[in-house]
Amino acid sequence: MRIIDHVIAGAGAGSGTRTGDVYDPNSGQVQARVNLGTQADLDRAVAAAQGAQPAWAATNPQRRARVMFRFKELVEANLDDLARLLSSEHGKVIADSKGDIQRGLEVIEFCCGIPHVLKGEYTQGAGPGIDVYSMRQPLGIGAGITPFNFPAMIPLWMSGVAIATGNAFIMKPSERDPSVPVRLAELFREAGLPEGILQVVHGDKEMVDAILDHPAISAVSFVGSSDIAHYVYRRGVAAGKRVQAMGGAKNHGIVMPDADLDQVVADLSGAAFGSAGERCMALPVVVPVGDKTAEALREKLIPAIAALRVGVSTDAEAHYGPVVNAAHKQRVENWIQTGVDEGAELVVDGRGFALQGHEEGFFVGPTLFDHVTTDMSAYKEEIFGPVLQIVRAPDFETAVRLPSEHQYGNGVAIFTRNGHAAREFAARVNVGMVGINVPIPVPVAYHSFGGWKRSGFGDTNQHGMEGVRFWTKVKTVTQRWPDGSVLPRGAEDGGPARNTDAFVIPTMG
């Protein structure tokens, strides 16, 4: 049985005795075991980071950027192998796995420009003979706690910016699919990253708590469910850390009467069911405005869902693969039953789906509900599976209100040909990321990712300049050079007239 170990100062060999099973979601069989770390493992990683980080911070940003360039080349050269490895543990199809890696690499591309974005501000003559400038400096040691659903993208979002800005970084990936983060750390080392700057420790809640409590870790980035995100935020802040904690979502897609329904259905097929719905930017709720729109949309959705192909992750024709494990499959199917019990109309039932030859795999068929109402718990909570819910809205105002009043505020989309409606919606909706005829509005890497309400805890978003701000602290220097201070003794002073006035704070002068 393959054992997945830590990457600590270039070596594994954890001190713990507990392990976790890593499944192949396509077959339902255990394919590897991951060592679950201890406080002693984390302490070793922190000690290595403390030893390596000062020299890395002192390395000029251009040299740090060269490591990013080389790392990007290595990931691209190993893309096929990384995608197969990712799919074998997560279950998403190869095309989705390549997208997972590519979206992470786009943040690395942003990090290749780190010398530019780290430039500070400068004011000459802020006062009599006084200049003021600022600099961005690394925090020291950061940590990232990443989820199972994007085992390449989110570790790269966090580690790339943290490392490029001069920090050491300790990654705690999901124990469900830990191999790709380990492989990425190996490729970073091959790219020239000094030993101790990026390390991987595996674990469960015990390791999470150890990270949140460790006094030498200055900042923690987290992505996961909202309840745990809130816990991570509160505990980390109580320990004096800077924390960004991204939580769950229940993203809505508003369909206006003038929308191109064929395009909407094509978009929903990917946004609601792609990656088996296991992504916080999925689109699990569609809100047609008006009954005529709702009936027309439903009529087109049913055959489109019937045409979806569920298959193993290596099936190039499959639209999506299995969910990550048996417990998650059961959770999704329980939510489908809850929707039925609460009175929603189950139009397409994905429960009991079995793939021939892979009957033990963790597959859930595509599911469609209609006449879902806002008082249903199946609407209020995140299902995180291939389940699409139709919530009918009588008018535009209701369509704005539904996502605005929901407990989650990650992403939202509106489908329309009406520019005024789109502009009004984008300005008024109480959600962090908005798509206009874009079903999954994940920002490009040089912008920032982050939701509102229970979708995000903390004041700073992921990647882009928000990420740079999160992983650095600003130091501001106010300087004055006294007249003649650099002249050698006895030298003739041919410089400007000396100012012998007493020092006055610039704002008082």
C-alpha positions in Angstrom: 0.0 0.0 0.0 1.4 3.4 -1.0 2.1 5.7 1.9 1.9 9.5 1.5 4.2 11.3 3.9 5.0 14.8 4.9 7.5 17.1 3.1 9.5 18.6 6.0 12.8 20.2 5.2 13.0 18.0 2.1 12.1 14.8 3.9 9.0 13.0 5.1 9.1 10.5 8.0 6.4 11.8 10.2 6.4 10.9 13.9 2.7 10.0 14.1 1.1 6.6 14.1 -2.3 7.5 12.7 -3.1 7.2 9.0 -6.0 8.2 6.8 -7.4 6.2 3.8 -7.1 7.7 0.3 -9.7 6.3 -2.0 -10.0 5.9 -5.7 -13.5 7.3 -6.1 -14.0 5.5 -9.4 -13.7 2.0 -7.8 -14.5 2.8 -4.2 -11.2 1.1 -3.2 -8.5 2.4 -0.8 -5.4 3.1 -3.0 -3.1 4.7 -0.5 -2.7 5.8 3.1 -1.6 9.3 4.3 0.3 9.8 7.5 -1.6 12.1 9.8 0.9 14.4 11.5 1.5 15.5 15.1 2.5 18.6 17.0 6.1 17.4 16.8 5.9 17.2 13.0 4.6 20.7 12.8 7.3 21.9 15.2 9.9 20.4 12.9 8.4 22.2 9.9 8.3 25.5 11.7 11.9 25.1 12.8 13.0 24.5 9.3 11.0 27.5 8.1 12.5 29.7 10.7 16.0 28.7 9.6 15.3 29.3 5.9 12.9 32.3 5.7 15.3 35.2 6.6 17.6 34.4 3.7 14.7 33.9 1.3 13.2 37.2 2.4 16.6 38.8 1.8 16.7 37.3 -1.7 15.9 40.1 -4.2 12.4 39.8 -5.7 13.7 39.2 -9.2 15.5 36.0 -8.1 12.4 34.9 -6.3 10.4 35.5 -9.5 12.9 33.3 -11.5 11.9 30.4 -9.2 8.3 31.0 -10.1 9.1 31.0 -13.8 11.0 27.7 -13.5 8.3 26.2 -11.4 5.6 27.1 -14.0 7.7 25.4 -16.7 8.0 22.3 -14.6 4.3 22.1 -13.9 3.5 22.5 -17.5 5.9 19.8 -18.5 4.3 17.5 -15.9 0.7 18.5 -16.6 -0.6 15.2 -17.9 0.8 13.2 -15.0 -0.4 15.7 -12.4 -3.9 15.7 -13.9 -4.1 11.9 -13.8 -2.8 11.9 -10.2 -5.4 14.5 -9.2 -8.3 12.7 -10.9 -7.3 9.4 -9.4 -7.8 10.8 -5.8 -10.5 13.4 -6.4 -12.6 11.8 -9.1 -13.0 14.8 -11.4 -12.5 14.1 -15.1 -9.1 14.8 -16.6 -10.2 17.9 -18.4 -11.4 19.4 -15.1 -8.2 18.4 -13.4 -6.2 20.2 -16.0 -8.4 23.2 -15.5 -7.8 22.9 -11.7 -4.0 23.0 -12.3 -4.2 25.8 -15.0 -6.2 28.2 -12.8 -3.5 27.7 -10.1 -0.7 28.3 -12.6 -2.3 31.6 -13.6 -1.6 32.8 -10.0 2.0 31.6 -10.4 2.1 33.7 -13.6 1.0 36.7 -11.6 3.7 35.9 -9.0 6.3 36.1 -11.8 5.7 39.8 -11.7 6.3 40.1 -8.0 9.2 42.6 -8.3 6.7 45.2 -9.8 3.9 44.7 -7.3 6.2 44.9 -4.3 7.3 48.4 -5.2 6.4 50.8 -2.4 5.3 54.4 -2.4 7.6 57.4 -2.2 7.1 61.1 -1.5 9.9 63.6 -1.9 9.7 66.7 0.2 6.9 65.7 2.5 8.3 68.3 4.8 11.4 70.6 5.0 14.1 68.2 3.7 12.0 65.2 4.6 11.1 62.3 2.4 8.7 59.5 3.2 8.6 56.0 1.6 7.0 52.7 2.3 8.0 49.1 1.8 6.2 45.8 1.8 7.9 43.1 3.9 7.0 39.4 4.4 5.2 38.3 7.6 7.6 35.4 8.3 5.9 32.0 8.3 2.4 31.5 6.8 0.2 28.4 6.6 -2.5 27.2 4.2 -5.3 24.8 5.0 -6.7 23.6 1.7 -9.9 21.7 0.7 -10.3 18.5 -1.2 -12.2 19.9 -4.2 -9.3 21.8 -5.7 -6.1 20.1 -4.7 -3.9 22.0 -7.1 -5.6 25.4 -7.7 -6.1 26.5 -4.1 -2.7 25.3 -2.8 -1.1 27.3 -5.7 -3.3 30.3 -4.9 -2.0 30.4 -1.4 1.6 29.2 -1.6 2.5 31.1 -4.7 1.8 34.6 -3.4 3.1 33.8 0.1 6.4 32.5 -1.2 6.9 35.1 -3.9 6.5 37.9 -1.3 9.3 36.4 0.8 7.5 34.2 3.4 8.0 30.5 4.3 4.9 28.5 3.8 3.5 25.4 5.5 0.7 23.7 3.6 -1.9 21.4 5.2 -3.8 19.8 2.3 -7.0 17.8 2.5 -6.2 14.3 3.7 -8.7 13.0 1.1 -6.5 13.8 -1.9 -3.0 14.8 -0.7 -0.7 13.6 -3.4 -0.8 16.5 -5.8 0.1 19.1 -3.1 3.1 16.9 -2.3 4.1 16.7 -5.9 3.8 20.5 -6.3 6.2 20.9 -3.3 8.7 18.6 -5.0 8.5 20.6 -8.2 9.0 23.8 -6.3 12.2 22.4 -4.8 13.3 21.3 -8.3 12.7 24.8 -9.5 15.2 26.1 -7.0 13.1 27.0 -4.0 15.4 26.6 -0.9 14.7 23.8 1.4 12.3 24.8 4.3 10.5 27.5 2.4 7.6 25.3 1.2 6.6 22.3 3.4 3.6 19.9 3.5 2.2 18.5 6.7 -0.8 16.1 6.6 -3.4 15.8 9.2 -7.0 16.3 10.4 -8.4 18.6 13.0 -5.5 17.9 15.4 -3.1 19.4 12.8 -5.4 22.3 12.0 -5.6 23.3 15.7 -1.8 23.0 16.0 -1.4 25.4 13.1 -3.9 27.8 14.5 -2.2 27.8 17.9 1.5 27.8 16.9 3.0 31.1 18.0 5.6 31.2 15.2 3.0 31.1 12.4 1.9 34.7 11.6 -0.9 34.1 9.1 -3.3 31.4 8.0 -5.3 31.1 4.8 -8.2 28.6 4.7 -10.8 27.4 2.2 -13.5 25.0 3.2 -17.0 24.8 4.7 -18.4 27.9 6.4 -18.7 26.4 9.9 -15.1 25.4 9.9 -14.1 28.6 8.2 -15.7 30.5 11.1 -14.0 28.3 13.6 -10.6 28.8 11.9 -11.1 32.5 11.8 -12.1 32.9 15.4 -9.4 30.6 16.8 -6.6 32.0 14.6 -7.5 35.6 15.4 -7.6 34.8 19.1 -4.1 33.5 18.7 -3.0 36.8 17.2 -2.8 35.7 13.6 -3.8 37.3 10.4 -6.5 35.0 9.0 -8.5 34.8 5.7 -11.1 32.0 5.8 -13.2 31.3 2.7 -16.4 29.3 3.4 -19.3 27.7 1.5 -21.7 29.0 -1.1 -25.1 28.7 -2.6 -24.6 30.6 -5.9 -27.7 31.7 -7.9 -28.1 32.1 -11.6 -30.7 34.7 -12.5 -32.4 34.1 -15.9 -34.2 37.1 -17.3 -37.0 36.7 -19.8 -34.8 38.0 -22.6 -32.0 35.6 -22.0 -30.8 33.1 -24.6 -32.1 30.0 -23.0 -30.1 27.6 -25.2 -26.9 29.3 -24.0 -28.2 29.3 -20.4 -28.9 25.6 -20.5 -25.4 24.9 -21.9 -23.9 27.0 -19.2 -25.9 25.4 -16.4 -24.9 21.9 -17.6 -21.3 22.7 -16.9 -21.7 25.1 -14.0 -24.2 23.0 -12.0 -23.0 19.5 -12.7 -19.3 19.9 -13.8 -16.9 18.4 -11.3 -19.9 16.7 -9.7 -20.9 20.0 -8.2 -18.0 19.8 -5.8 -16.9 23.4 -6.0 -17.8 26.6 -4.2 -18.3 28.5 -7.4 -20.8 25.9 -8.8 -24.2 27.2 -9.8 -26.7 25.0 -7.9 -29.7 27.4 -7.9 -31.3 28.8 -11.1 -33.8 31.6 -10.7 -36.0 32.1 -13.8 -37.9 35.4 -13.7 -41.6 34.8 -14.5 -43.4 31.5 -15.0 -43.1 31.7 -18.7 -39.3 31.8 -18.4 -39.4 29.0 -15.8 -41.5 26.6 -17.9 -39.4 27.2 -21.0 -36.2 26.7 -19.1 -37.4 23.5 -17.4 -38.5 22.1 -20.8 -35.0 22.6 -22.2 -33.2 21.5 -19.0 -34.7 18.0 -18.8 -33.3 16.6 -22.1 -30.0 18.4 -21.5 -29.6 16.7 -18.2 -30.6 13.3 -19.7 -27.8 13.8 -22.2 -25.1 14.3 -19.5 -22.6 11.4 -19.4 -21.4 10.3 -16.0 -18.2 8.3 -16.1 -14.9 7.4 -14.6 -12.4 10.3 -14.4 -10.4 8.9 -17.3 -13.4 8.8 -19.7 -12.7 11.6 -22.2 -16.4 11.7 -23.1 -17.7 12.0 -19.5 -19.1 15.4 -18.4 -18.3 14.6 -14.7 -17.0 11.7 -12.6 -17.7 10.4 -9.0 -17.8 12.4 -5.8 -14.8 12.2 -3.5 -15.8 9.4 -1.1 -18.7 7.2 0.1 -19.6 9.6 3.0 -20.0 12.5 0.6 -22.1 10.5 -1.7 -24.4 9.6 1.1 -24.5 13.2 2.2 -25.6 14.4 -1.2 -28.3 11.7 -1.5 -29.5 12.6 2.0 -30.0 16.2 0.8 -32.0 15.0 -2.2 -34.3 13.1 0.2 -34.6 16.2 2.3 -35.7 18.2 -0.7 -38.4 15.6 -1.4 -39.5 15.6 2.2 -39.7 19.4 2.3 -42.1 19.4 -0.7 -39.9 20.3 -3.7 -40.7 18.6 -7.0 -38.0 16.1 -7.8 -37.9 16.3 -11.7 -34.8 14.2 -12.2 -33.5 11.8 -9.5 -29.8 11.0 -9.5 -29.8 8.7 -6.5 -29.0 5.0 -7.0 -26.8 5.7 -10.0 -24.5 2.9 -10.8 -21.8 2.8 -13.5 -21.4 -0.6 -15.2 -18.1 -2.2 -14.1 -17.7 0.4 -11.4 -20.7 -0.4 -9.2 -18.7 0.4 -6.0 -17.6 3.8 -7.2 -18.9 7.0 -5.6 -21.2 8.1 -8.4 -24.3 10.4 -8.1 -26.5 11.0 -11.1 -27.5 14.5 -12.1 -30.6 15.7 -10.1 -33.1 18.5 -10.8 -35.6 20.0 -8.4 -38.3 22.5 -9.3 -40.6 24.7 -7.1 -37.9 25.0 -4.5 -38.8 27.6 -1.9 -36.6 29.8 0.4 -37.9 28.2 3.6 -36.5 24.8 2.6 -33.3 23.7 4.3 -32.2 22.1 1.1 -32.2 25.6 -0.4 -30.6 27.3 2.6 -27.6 24.9 2.9 -24.8 23.9 0.5 -25.3 20.5 -1.0 -22.0 20.3 -2.9 -23.1 17.8 -5.4 -24.6 17.4 -8.9 -28.0 18.9 -7.8 -29.7 21.8 -9.5 -32.6 23.6 -7.9 -35.1 25.9 -9.7 -36.4 28.7 -7.5 -39.0 30.7 -9.4 -39.1 34.5 -9.1 -42.1 36.6 -10.2 -40.0 39.7 -11.0 -36.5 41.3 -11.1 -36.8 42.7 -7.6 -37.3 39.2 -6.2 -34.4 37.9 -8.2 -32.1 40.6 -6.7 -33.4 39.8 -3.2 -33.0 36.0 -3.2 -29.1 35.9 -3.4 -28.8 39.1 -1.4 -30.7 37.7 1.6 -29.1 34.2 1.4 -26.6 33.3 4.2 -23.9 32.8 1.6 -22.6 35.4 -0.7 -19.8 33.9 -2.8 -20.9 34.2 -6.4 -23.9 35.0 -8.5 -24.7 35.3 -12.2 -27.3 37.0 -14.3 -28.2 35.9 -17.8 -29.8 38.7 -19.9 -29.4 40.8 -23.1 -30.5 43.9 -21.2 -27.5 46.1 -20.2 -29.4 48.2 -17.8 -30.8 45.2 -15.9 -27.3 43.7 -15.7 -25.8 46.9 -14.5 -28.5 47.4 -11.8 -28.1 43.8 -10.7 -24.4 43.9 -10.4 -24.5 47.2 -8.4 -27.3 46.1 -6.0 -26.8 42.4 -5.3 -25.2 41.6 -1.9 -22.7 39.0 -3.2 -18.9 39.2 -3.6 -18.4 38.0 -7.2 -20.8 38.7 -10.0 -21.0 37.2 -13.5 -22.9 38.8 -16.3 -23.7 36.0 -18.8 -20.7 34.2 -17.1 -22.0 31.3 -15.0 -18.9 30.8 -12.9 -17.4 34.2 -12.2 -14.0 33.3 -10.8 -11.8 36.3 -11.3 -8.6 36.1 -13.3 -5.5 35.8 -11.2 -4.5 39.5 -11.2 -7.9 40.3 -9.6 -9.0 38.9 -6.3 -11.3 36.0 -5.2 -13.5 36.3 -2.2 -17.1 36.1 -1.1 -19.3 37.9 1.4 -21.4 37.0 4.5 -20.8 33.4 5.5 -18.8 32.7 2.4 -15.8 34.7 3.7 -14.3 35.6 7.1 -11.5 38.2 7.3 -10.9 41.4 5.4 -8.6 40.3 2.6 -9.3 38.1 -0.4 -7.3 35.5 -2.2 -4.6 36.2 -4.8 -4.1 39.4 -6.9 -3.1 42.5 -5.0 -5.4 41.5 -2.1 -3.2 38.4 -1.7 0.0 40.5 -1.8 -1.5 42.7 1.0 -2.5 39.7 3.0 1.0 38.1 3.0 2.9 41.3 3.6 3.1 44.1 6.1 3.8 47.7 5.3 6.6 49.6 6.9 6.7 53.4 6.4 10.0 55.3 6.7 10.2 59.1 7.3 13.8 60.3 6.7 15.8 63.5 7.0 19.5 63.9 6.3 21.0 66.7 8.4 22.9 69.3 6.4 26.6 68.4 6.2 26.3 65.1 7.8 28.3 63.3 5.1 31.1 65.9 4.7 34.5 64.8 5.9 36.1 66.8 8.7 37.8 69.9 7.4 36.2 69.7 3.9 34.9 72.9 2.3 31.2 73.0 2.4 30.0 74.0 -1.1 26.5 72.6 -0.7 23.1 74.3 -0.1 22.5 76.6 2.8 22.1 74.8 6.1 18.8 74.7 7.9 19.4 75.1 11.6 15.7 75.4 12.5 14.4 73.0 15.1 12.6 69.9 13.7 8.9 70.4 13.2 6.6 67.5 12.3 5.8 68.0 8.6 2.0 68.3 9.1 2.7 71.1 11.6 5.1 73.0 9.5 
